[in-house]
Amino acid sequence: MQPGHITTPFGRRAMTLGMLAAQLDAGDIEPNKSVDKRKLFRALCEARGPIGVSDRALAVLNALLSFYPKDEISEESGTVVFPSNAQLSMRTHGMTGTTLRRHLAALVDAGLIIRKDSPNGKRYARKTGGGEIREVYGFSLAPLLARSLEIERLAGEVAAERLHLKSLKDRLSICRRDIAKLIEAALEEGLPGDWTEMQLQLRAISQSLPRSPQAADLREALAGLEAFRDQVANILQSKIKTQKLAATGDQNGRHIEDSNTDSLSEFEPASDGKQGERPEAKRRTTAGPPKSFPLAMVLQACPEVAIYGPGGTVSSWRDLLAAAVVIRSMLAVSPSAYERASAVMGPENAATVMACILERAGHIHSAGGYLRDLTQKAERGEFSVGPMLMALMRTNAVPARRTG
């Protein structure tokens, strides 16, 4: 652009170096270059972040483009549109004049349009006697034509970054789900380990992410979660191998014992119990109750039980057992039903079940009947405390996630 083609704003609006730079750039348009105005506007909407323009300002630009008579912007067809503020207000769904002027100024500052003001600040076109436009004053769209490749490049970068963020979020969600499911499986199977502490660690990592995380935040969190998942998987793999070895050794031992017993039982009467009773059957009938879950996990799943402990707190299994007796009486569970549950499940698990029933008391018609039903299922091997605890932990964790 030659210095003689530089235009300055009308009235009190000051000329800036940014305006001058935009005009100089608009003067370097390649000959015969044209660009589809709708396609360019869509790219501009995608790239509005790096360009630094708001959605309201884009709405004003879209209105300006609607006054351009052709679909392709080119110098041959002219680049200046000259609608009045009233016309622009109609095409921006009633935007006020003050707001309109503010967003037009933002478009100028962003280097997307150029003011080509008339001597009196009005927007109009002068035509020749043959009807051809000789002079026109309004807003030049030449910067859009000059920066079209830059805008499309920025739009592609923004789209690629958005897809990358989505991929990171998906991987993060899957990794978080894997860890939670693995820990739940370990708890339900009663495997020894600090599983409750691992749940708290997983929650801490998840809650450390900001509300609108950037790619760097997601990559850092994903690296930590993937390492954590490998750690949990390795622990479980080690436990499974240990169980397999123990089961193999136990099976071999039972095979030798059963063989010896069979060889002796044909000649000697049984020393105790019914004659011919196999030692394996005796071991099954005298098997102890299932192992209890960590107290911290029980208190996390059933926070209401704490107020029924001695002094209004539960800090040990003894306190929980005492609280369970109070809850049993309060919920009208008979002593015989609770004693039967303690015999089948073990005192700690029976107290845990009472704490779970307390949490769900509003949804249970008869606490005593419900406890008897669970006891019978436990006798048949159809009930485990683990899933009940996990369900309550998930329920009690929902408000914390929402407020975090």
Secondary structure, 3 states (H helix, E strand, C coil): CCHHHCCCCCCCCCCCHHHHHHHHHHCCCCCCCEEEHHHHHHHHHHCHHHHCCCHHHHHHHHHHHHCCCCCEEECCCCCEECCCHHHHHHHCCCCCHHHHHHHHHHHHHCCCCEEECCCCCCCEEEECCCCCEEEEEEEECHHHHHCHHHHHHHHHHHHHHHHHHHHHHHHHHHHHHHHHHHHHHHHHHCCCCCHHHHHHHHHHHHHCCCCCCCHHHHHHHHHHHHHHHHHHHHHHHHHHHHHHHHHHHHHHHHHHHHHHHHHHHCCCCCCCCCCCCCHHHHHHHCCCCCCCCCHHHHHHHCHHHHHHCHHHCCCCHHHHHHHHHHHHHHCCCCHHHHHHHHHHHCHHHHHHHHHHHHHCHHHCCCHHHHHHHHHHHHHCCCCCHHHHHHHHHHHHHHHHHHHC
